[in-house]
């Protein structure tokens, strides 16, 4: 092979490699879909029994999994779940997302001098129905699933939370700062260690 032909071949090979070298990991692989938000795994249920009609509850809906108690509303895409996974900081009673604009934030216990006004549970005494394992409910722009007897997961648009006795996992938009943090990856299941952003599919609940 002549020197000129060899040089041409090397230039052509380099041109093919440039796009591959410049490709970012995000372009190569979108965030994986957590099993907790793979809606095909869960049977939808009627949201009506979960809605409290009492004036004092201000349009909120409530459910329990037996281990975790969650509430949806009163504003669109707002949800909170009560409970403390092992990776939660001390002095908290749960976590909440507000209007898909901020969160998940840890909610301090009411006896601490934090000034929080967030209240878990029905003010009227409404008894939350159970959301069973393998089911999901969508209310006011929030979808919650029960992956197992020990887990609960809720997502809004770009934000979500997963609670399990041994860990928590929060999801939020890239570059967002209005949220509490996640535990170190070593405390999470392998499938949840990669990204704190939700994939584009499936579409957010409406």
ZAVEXTOR-630900 format. One record per residue: residue in three letters; x, y, z of N, C-alpha, C in turn. Coordinates in Angstrom, 2 decimals. Layout:
ZAVEXTOR-630900
resn;n.X;n.Y;n.Z;ca.X;ca.Y;ca.Z;c.X;c.Y;c.Z
ala;X;Y;Z;X;Y;Z;X;Y;Z $
...
end
This chain:
ZAVEXTOR-630900
resn;n.X;n.Y;n.Z;ca.X;ca.Y;ca.Z;c.X;c.Y;c.Z
unk;0.86;-1.19;0.00;0.00;0.00;0.00;0.89;1.25;0.00 $
unk;0.59;2.20;-0.87;1.39;3.42;-0.96;1.14;4.30;0.24 $
unk;2.09;5.23;0.48;1.94;6.13;1.62;0.69;7.01;1.48 $
unk;0.39;7.45;0.27;-0.77;8.32;0.07;-2.07;7.57;0.35 $
unk;-2.14;6.31;-0.10;-3.35;5.54;0.15;-3.49;5.22;1.64 $
unk;-2.37;4.93;2.31;-2.42;4.66;3.74;-2.89;5.89;4.52 $
unk;-2.39;7.06;4.12;-2.80;8.29;4.79;-4.29;8.54;4.61 $
unk;-4.80;8.30;3.40;-6.23;8.50;3.14;-7.07;7.55;3.98 $
unk;-6.61;6.32;4.09;-7.35;5.32;4.88;-7.39;5.72;6.35 $
unk;-6.27;6.21;6.88;-6.22;6.62;8.28;-7.12;7.82;8.55 $
unk;-7.17;8.76;7.62;-8.04;9.92;7.78;-9.51;9.52;7.79 $
unk;-9.86;8.58;6.91;-11.25;8.11;6.85;-11.64;7.40;8.15 $
unk;-10.74;6.58;8.68;-11.02;5.88;9.93;-11.18;6.85;11.09 $
unk;-10.34;7.89;11.10;-10.43;8.88;12.17;-11.76;9.63;12.11 $
unk;-12.22;9.92;10.90;-13.49;10.63;10.74;-14.65;9.80;11.29 $
unk;-14.57;8.48;11.14;-15.63;7.62;11.66;-15.60;7.55;13.19 $
unk;-14.43;7.69;13.78;-14.31;7.55;15.23;-14.72;8.81;15.98 $
unk;-14.62;9.98;15.35;-14.90;11.23;16.05;-16.30;11.28;16.65 $
unk;-17.37;10.94;15.89;-18.71;10.98;16.52;-18.85;10.04;17.70 $
unk;-18.19;8.88;17.62;-18.28;7.92;18.72;-17.60;8.44;19.97 $
unk;-16.45;9.12;19.78;-15.72;9.63;20.93;-16.43;10.81;21.57 $
unk;-17.15;11.58;20.76;-17.84;12.76;21.28;-19.20;12.45;21.89 $
unk;-19.72;11.25;21.68;-21.05;10.91;22.19;-21.02;10.84;23.71 $
unk;-21.96;11.46;24.36;-22.02;11.45;25.83;-22.75;10.20;26.30 $
unk;-22.52;9.77;27.55;-23.24;8.61;28.08;-24.74;8.80;28.05 $
unk;-25.22;10.05;28.27;-26.66;10.29;28.27;-27.26;10.02;26.90 $
unk;-26.50;10.37;25.84;-27.00;10.11;24.49;-26.98;8.62;24.19 $
unk;-26.01;7.93;24.74;-25.88;6.51;24.43;-26.93;5.67;25.15 $
unk;-27.29;6.07;26.37;-28.23;5.26;27.15;-29.11;6.16;28.00 $
unk;-30.40;6.22;27.72;-31.31;7.00;28.56;-31.44;6.37;29.94 $
unk;-31.93;7.12;30.94;-32.09;6.54;32.28;-32.98;5.30;32.23 $
unk;-32.61;4.25;32.96;-33.44;3.04;32.96;-34.77;3.28;33.67 $
unk;-35.78;2.53;33.28;-37.10;2.63;33.92;-37.11;1.78;35.18 $
unk;-37.28;2.38;36.35;-37.38;1.57;37.57;-38.60;0.66;37.51 $
unk;-38.47;-0.54;38.01;-39.59;-1.49;38.00;-40.80;-0.92;38.74 $
unk;-40.55;-0.07;39.72;-41.65;0.52;40.49;-42.54;1.40;39.63 $
unk;-42.02;1.91;38.51;-42.79;2.79;37.64;-43.06;2.18;36.27 $
unk;-42.84;0.90;36.14;-43.21;0.17;34.92;-44.68;-0.19;35.05 $
unk;-45.54;0.65;34.49;-46.98;0.54;34.75;-47.56;-0.78;34.26 $
unk;-46.92;-1.42;33.29;-47.43;-2.69;32.79;-47.42;-3.77;33.86 $
unk;-46.64;-3.58;34.91;-46.55;-4.57;35.98;-47.71;-4.47;36.98 $
unk;-48.49;-3.38;36.91;-49.46;-3.10;37.97;-50.87;-2.96;37.42 $
unk;-51.82;-3.46;38.16;-53.24;-3.38;37.78;-53.83;-2.07;38.29 $
unk;-54.42;-1.25;37.40;-55.02;0.00;37.87;-56.28;-0.25;38.69 $
unk;-56.51;0.57;39.68;-57.70;0.45;40.52;-58.47;1.77;40.49 $
unk;-59.74;1.70;40.83;-60.62;2.87;40.86;-60.16;3.83;41.96 $
unk;-59.91;5.09;41.63;-59.44;6.03;42.65;-60.52;6.51;43.61 $
unk;-61.79;6.30;43.28;-62.88;6.89;44.06;-62.84;6.55;45.56 $
unk;-62.62;5.28;45.95;-62.65;4.97;47.40;-61.55;5.66;48.20 $
unk;-60.51;6.14;47.54;-59.39;6.74;48.26;-59.61;8.23;48.55 $
unk;-60.63;8.82;47.94;-60.88;10.25;48.09;-61.75;10.52;49.32 $
unk;-61.26;11.41;50.16;-62.06;11.86;51.30;-62.97;13.00;50.85 $
unk;-64.24;12.91;51.21;-65.21;13.95;50.87;-65.35;14.99;51.98 $
unk;-64.63;14.78;53.07;-64.75;15.68;54.22;-64.13;17.04;53.92 $
unk;-64.80;18.08;54.38;-64.31;19.45;54.18;-62.91;19.62;54.77 $
unk;-62.68;19.05;55.94;-61.40;19.23;56.63;-60.22;18.64;55.87 $
unk;-60.47;17.70;54.97;-59.38;17.08;54.22;-59.08;17.81;52.92 $
unk;-59.89;18.80;52.57;-59.58;19.73;51.48;-59.27;19.02;50.16 $
unk;-60.04;17.95;49.85;-59.87;17.28;48.56;-58.75;16.27;48.49 $
unk;-58.13;15.94;49.59;-57.03;14.97;49.57;-57.56;13.54;49.42 $
unk;-56.68;12.69;48.91;-56.91;11.25;48.86;-55.86;10.56;49.71 $
unk;-56.22;9.40;50.26;-55.33;8.69;51.19;-55.35;7.19;50.89 $
unk;-54.20;6.55;51.11;-54.16;5.09;51.05;-53.08;4.58;51.99 $
unk;-53.17;3.31;52.33;-52.15;2.65;53.12;-51.73;1.37;52.41 $
unk;-50.48;0.99;52.59;-50.02;-0.31;52.09;-49.93;-1.31;53.23 $
unk;-50.21;-0.85;54.43;-50.01;-1.67;55.61;-48.77;-1.24;56.35 $
unk;-47.74;-0.85;55.59;-46.50;-0.36;56.20;-46.34;1.14;56.01 $
unk;-46.72;1.65;54.85;-46.57;3.06;54.51;-47.95;3.70;54.32 $
unk;-48.08;4.94;54.77;-49.31;5.71;54.57;-49.01;6.90;53.66 $
unk;-49.79;7.04;52.60;-49.54;8.10;51.63;-50.79;8.93;51.40 $
unk;-50.58;10.16;50.97;-51.69;11.05;50.67;-51.38;11.84;49.40 $
unk;-52.43;12.13;48.64;-52.31;12.82;47.36;-53.15;14.09;47.42 $
unk;-52.59;15.20;46.92;-53.30;16.47;46.91;-52.88;17.34;48.09 $
unk;-53.58;18.47;48.31;-54.76;18.89;47.55;-54.45;19.52;46.20 $
unk;-53.20;19.97;45.99;-52.86;20.56;44.71;-52.44;19.48;43.72 $
unk;-52.53;19.79;42.44;-52.19;18.86;41.37;-50.73;18.45;41.48 $
unk;-50.48;17.14;41.30;-49.14;16.56;41.35;-48.43;16.81;42.68 $
unk;-49.19;16.65;43.76;-48.62;16.72;45.11;-48.87;15.40;45.82 $
unk;-47.86;14.88;46.49;-47.99;13.59;47.17;-47.00;13.54;48.33 $
unk;-47.38;12.83;49.37;-46.48;12.60;50.49;-46.68;11.21;51.04 $
unk;-45.60;10.59;51.51;-45.68;9.27;52.13;-45.04;9.33;53.51 $
unk;-45.73;8.76;54.47;-45.30;8.79;55.86;-44.55;7.51;56.20 $
unk;-43.43;7.67;56.88;-42.61;6.53;57.27;-41.14;6.91;57.20 $
unk;-40.31;6.08;57.78;-38.89;6.41;57.84;-38.04;5.20;57.43 $
unk;-37.58;5.18;56.15;-36.65;4.13;55.74;-35.33;4.24;56.53 $
unk;-34.54;3.19;56.48;-33.29;3.16;57.24;-32.31;4.24;56.79 $
unk;-32.40;4.68;55.54;-31.47;5.68;55.02;-31.96;7.11;55.22 $
unk;-33.12;7.29;55.85;-33.63;8.64;56.12;-32.85;9.27;57.27 $
unk;-32.73;10.59;57.27;-32.06;11.24;58.40;-32.91;11.16;59.66 $
unk;-32.32;11.37;60.81;-33.11;11.35;62.05;-34.08;12.52;62.11 $
unk;-35.16;12.34;62.85;-36.09;13.43;63.09;-37.06;13.72;61.98 $
unk;-37.25;12.78;61.04;-38.21;13.01;59.96;-39.37;12.02;60.10 $
unk;-40.51;12.39;59.50;-41.68;11.52;59.56;-42.13;11.04;58.19 $
unk;-41.45;11.46;57.14;-41.83;11.06;55.79;-41.24;12.02;54.78 $
unk;-41.75;11.96;53.55;-41.26;12.83;52.48;-42.43;13.27;51.61 $
unk;-42.27;14.43;50.95;-43.37;14.97;50.16;-42.86;15.67;48.91 $
unk;-43.69;15.65;47.88;-43.48;16.39;46.63;-44.61;17.40;46.52 $
unk;-44.28;18.63;46.18;-45.28;19.69;46.10;-45.44;20.18;44.67 $
unk;-46.60;19.91;44.07;-47.00;20.45;42.77;-45.98;20.18;41.66 $
unk;-45.20;19.11;41.79;-44.16;18.76;40.82;-43.13;19.87;40.66 $
unk;-43.13;20.84;41.59;-42.20;21.96;41.50;-41.02;21.80;42.44 $
unk;-41.19;21.05;43.50;-40.09;20.81;44.42;-40.30;19.50;45.18 $
unk;-39.21;18.95;45.65;-39.25;17.68;46.35;-38.69;16.55;45.49 $
unk;-38.62;15.38;46.07;-39.06;15.04;47.42;-38.21;15.71;48.51 $
unk;-38.90;16.28;49.47;-38.27;16.83;50.66;-38.62;15.93;51.85 $
unk;-37.66;15.76;52.76;-37.98;15.13;54.03;-38.86;16.07;54.86 $
unk;-39.86;15.51;55.52;-40.77;16.29;56.36;-40.38;16.05;57.82 $
unk;-39.98;17.09;58.55;-39.59;16.90;59.95;-40.77;16.48;60.82 $
unk;-40.46;15.84;61.92;-41.50;15.51;62.89;-42.08;16.80;63.47 $
unk;-43.37;16.79;63.79;-44.01;18.04;64.23;-43.51;18.56;65.56 $
unk;-42.86;17.72;66.37;-42.40;18.20;67.67;-41.05;18.92;67.59 $
unk;-40.45;18.95;66.40;-39.19;19.67;66.24;-39.47;21.12;65.87 $
unk;-38.57;22.01;66.26;-38.76;23.44;66.01;-38.30;23.79;64.60 $
unk;-39.03;23.28;63.62;-38.63;23.48;62.23;-39.57;24.40;61.47 $
unk;-40.75;24.67;62.02;-41.69;25.54;61.34;-42.46;24.87;60.22 $
unk;-42.35;23.55;60.09;-43.08;22.88;59.01;-44.58;22.91;59.28 $
unk;-45.34;23.08;58.20;-46.80;23.08;58.32;-47.40;21.84;57.66 $
unk;-46.54;20.94;57.17;-47.05;19.75;56.48;-47.64;18.78;57.49 $
unk;-48.80;18.25;57.17;-49.50;17.34;58.08;-49.82;16.04;57.36 $
unk;-49.36;14.93;57.93;-49.70;13.61;57.40;-51.00;13.12;58.04 $
unk;-51.81;12.44;57.23;-53.02;11.83;57.74;-54.24;12.71;57.58 $
unk;-55.39;12.09;57.67;-56.66;12.78;57.50;-57.01;13.62;58.72 $
unk;-57.40;14.85;58.48;-57.84;15.72;59.58;-59.25;15.36;60.05 $
unk;-59.99;14.66;59.20;-61.38;14.33;59.52;-61.56;12.95;60.15 $
unk;-60.48;12.16;60.15;-60.60;10.79;60.64;-60.91;9.79;59.55 $
unk;-60.84;10.22;58.29;-61.05;9.30;57.16;-60.07;8.14;57.25 $
unk;-60.58;6.92;57.11;-59.73;5.73;57.21;-59.26;5.35;55.81 $
unk;-57.97;5.42;55.55;-57.47;5.17;54.19;-57.63;3.70;53.80 $
unk;-58.16;3.43;52.61;-58.21;2.05;52.12;-56.81;1.53;51.82 $
unk;-56.70;0.23;51.72;-55.41;-0.38;51.40;-55.23;-0.42;49.88 $
unk;-54.04;-0.04;49.44;-53.63;-0.24;48.05;-52.79;-1.50;48.04 $
unk;-53.27;-2.52;47.37;-52.67;-3.85;47.47;-51.43;-4.00;46.60 $
unk;-50.63;-5.00;46.93;-49.43;-5.32;46.16;-49.81;-5.63;44.71 $
unk;-49.05;-5.07;43.78;-49.29;-5.32;42.37;-50.34;-4.43;41.74 $
unk;-50.79;-3.40;42.48;-51.78;-2.48;41.94;-51.22;-1.07;41.89 $
unk;-51.94;-0.19;41.18;-51.57;1.22;41.08;-52.83;2.07;41.06 $
unk;-52.68;3.30;41.51;-53.79;4.25;41.48;-53.26;5.59;40.97 $
unk;-54.05;6.25;40.14;-53.69;7.57;39.61;-54.75;8.57;40.03 $
unk;-54.30;9.63;40.70;-55.19;10.67;41.21;-54.48;12.02;41.07 $
unk;-55.13;12.99;40.45;-54.63;14.37;40.41;-53.18;14.47;39.97 $
unk;-52.84;13.77;38.88;-51.49;13.86;38.34;-50.44;13.10;39.10 $
unk;-50.85;12.17;39.95;-49.93;11.33;40.73;-50.28;9.87;40.50 $
unk;-49.27;9.04;40.24;-49.46;7.59;40.18;-48.63;6.94;41.27 $
unk;-49.28;6.11;42.08;-48.59;5.36;43.13;-48.74;3.87;42.86 $
unk;-47.68;3.12;43.11;-47.67;1.67;42.92;-47.22;0.99;44.21 $
unk;-47.54;-0.29;44.32;-47.08;-1.10;45.45;-46.32;-2.29;44.89 $
unk;-45.01;-2.16;44.72;-44.22;-3.24;44.13;-44.16;-4.50;44.98 $
unk;-44.20;-4.35;46.30;-44.14;-5.50;47.21;-44.79;-5.11;48.53 $
unk;-44.88;-6.07;49.44;-45.51;-5.80;50.73;-44.72;-4.80;51.56 $
unk;-43.46;-4.57;51.21;-42.62;-3.65;51.99;-42.30;-2.36;51.26 $
unk;-42.75;-2.20;50.02;-42.38;-1.03;49.23;-43.61;-0.24;48.78 $
unk;-43.39;1.07;48.59;-44.37;1.93;47.94;-43.60;2.90;47.05 $
unk;-44.21;3.32;45.96;-43.58;4.25;45.03;-44.63;5.20;44.49 $
unk;-44.30;6.49;44.42;-45.22;7.50;43.87;-44.43;8.44;42.97 $
unk;-45.03;8.79;41.82;-44.40;9.74;40.91;-45.39;10.81;40.49 $
unk;-44.86;12.00;40.22;-45.66;13.10;39.70;-45.30;13.26;38.23 $
unk;-44.73;14.40;37.85;-44.27;14.56;36.48;-42.82;14.16;36.35 $
unk;-41.93;14.99;36.92;-40.49;14.74;36.86;-39.91;14.32;38.20 $
unk;-40.77;14.08;39.18;-40.29;13.76;40.52;-40.96;12.49;41.03 $
unk;-40.27;11.80;41.91;-40.80;10.53;42.41;-40.08;10.13;43.69 $
unk;-40.69;9.20;44.40;-40.04;8.63;45.58;-40.35;7.14;45.66 $
unk;-39.41;6.40;46.19;-39.59;4.98;46.49;-39.18;4.78;47.95 $
unk;-40.06;4.17;48.73;-39.77;3.85;50.12;-39.72;2.33;50.28 $
unk;-38.68;1.87;50.96;-38.53;0.48;51.36;-37.92;0.50;52.76 $
unk;-38.10;-0.51;53.57;-37.55;-0.46;54.93;-36.05;-0.16;54.96 $
unk;-35.30;-0.70;53.99;-33.86;-0.54;54.02;-33.30;0.63;53.26 $
unk;-34.12;1.33;52.47;-33.58;2.43;51.66;-34.70;3.33;51.17 $
unk;-34.30;4.50;50.68;-35.20;5.38;49.94;-34.50;5.77;48.64 $
unk;-35.29;6.13;47.64;-34.75;6.63;46.38;-35.63;7.79;45.92 $
unk;-35.00;8.94;45.66;-35.72;10.11;45.18;-35.34;10.40;43.73 $
unk;-36.31;10.88;42.95;-36.09;11.27;41.56;-36.49;12.73;41.39 $
unk;-35.74;13.44;40.55;-35.96;14.88;40.35;-35.27;15.28;39.04 $
unk;-35.61;16.46;38.48;-35.01;16.87;37.21;-33.50;17.09;37.34 $
unk;-32.80;16.93;36.24;-31.36;17.21;36.21;-31.12;18.68;36.56 $
unk;-30.07;18.95;37.31;-29.67;20.30;37.74;-30.63;20.92;38.75 $
unk;-31.62;20.17;39.22;-32.56;20.68;40.22;-31.91;20.67;41.60 $
unk;-32.24;21.66;42.41;-31.72;21.71;43.78;-32.82;21.68;44.84 $
unk;-34.07;21.72;44.41;-35.19;21.79;45.36;-35.65;20.40;45.76 $
unk;-34.78;19.67;46.45;-35.10;18.30;46.87;-34.11;17.87;47.94 $
unk;-34.47;16.83;48.67;-33.54;16.19;49.59;-32.70;15.17;48.82 $
unk;-31.63;14.71;49.45;-30.68;13.86;48.74;-30.98;12.38;48.83 $
unk;-30.26;11.63;47.99;-30.33;10.17;47.99;-29.19;9.59;48.82 $
unk;-29.34;8.37;49.29;-28.22;7.72;49.98;-27.11;7.37;49.00 $
unk;-25.95;7.06;49.51;-24.85;6.61;48.66;-25.27;5.36;47.89 $
unk;-24.79;5.20;46.64;-25.22;4.07;45.82;-25.09;2.71;46.49 $
unk;-24.11;2.55;47.36;-23.90;1.23;47.98;-25.08;0.81;48.86 $
unk;-25.91;1.76;49.26;-27.08;1.44;50.09;-28.32;1.14;49.27 $
unk;-28.21;1.23;47.94;-29.36;1.03;47.06;-29.24;-0.28;46.30 $
unk;-30.36;-0.87;45.90;-30.29;-2.03;45.00;-29.58;-1.63;43.70 $
unk;-28.93;-2.58;43.08;-28.17;-2.29;41.86;-29.02;-1.60;40.80 $
unk;-30.27;-1.99;40.68;-31.14;-1.44;39.64;-31.49;0.03;39.87 $
unk;-31.24;0.55;41.08;-31.59;1.93;41.39;-30.37;2.83;41.58 $
unk;-29.19;2.33;41.29;-27.98;3.10;41.55;-27.62;4.08;40.44 $
unk;-28.17;3.91;39.25;-27.65;4.62;38.08;-28.02;6.10;38.04 $
unk;-29.29;6.43;38.07;-29.72;7.80;37.77;-30.79;8.26;38.75 $
unk;-30.83;9.57;38.97;-31.89;10.17;39.79;-32.90;10.92;38.93 $
unk;-32.87;10.67;37.62;-33.86;11.25;36.71;-34.74;10.15;36.14 $
unk;-36.01;10.47;35.97;-36.96;9.52;35.40;-36.83;9.50;33.88 $
unk;-37.02;8.35;33.24;-37.01;8.30;31.77;-38.24;8.99;31.20 $
unk;-38.20;9.29;29.91;-39.31;9.99;29.25;-40.52;9.09;29.04 $
unk;-40.29;7.77;29.04;-41.37;6.81;28.82;-41.45;5.89;30.04 $
unk;-42.64;5.68;30.61;-43.94;6.18;30.15;-44.14;7.66;30.45 $
unk;-45.14;8.26;29.80;-45.43;9.67;30.02;-45.88;9.90;31.46 $
unk;-45.65;11.10;32.00;-46.10;11.38;33.37;-47.61;11.23;33.50 $
unk;-48.09;10.91;34.71;-49.55;10.78;34.91;-50.25;12.11;34.70 $
unk;-51.50;12.03;34.26;-52.26;13.26;34.00;-53.48;13.33;34.92 $
end
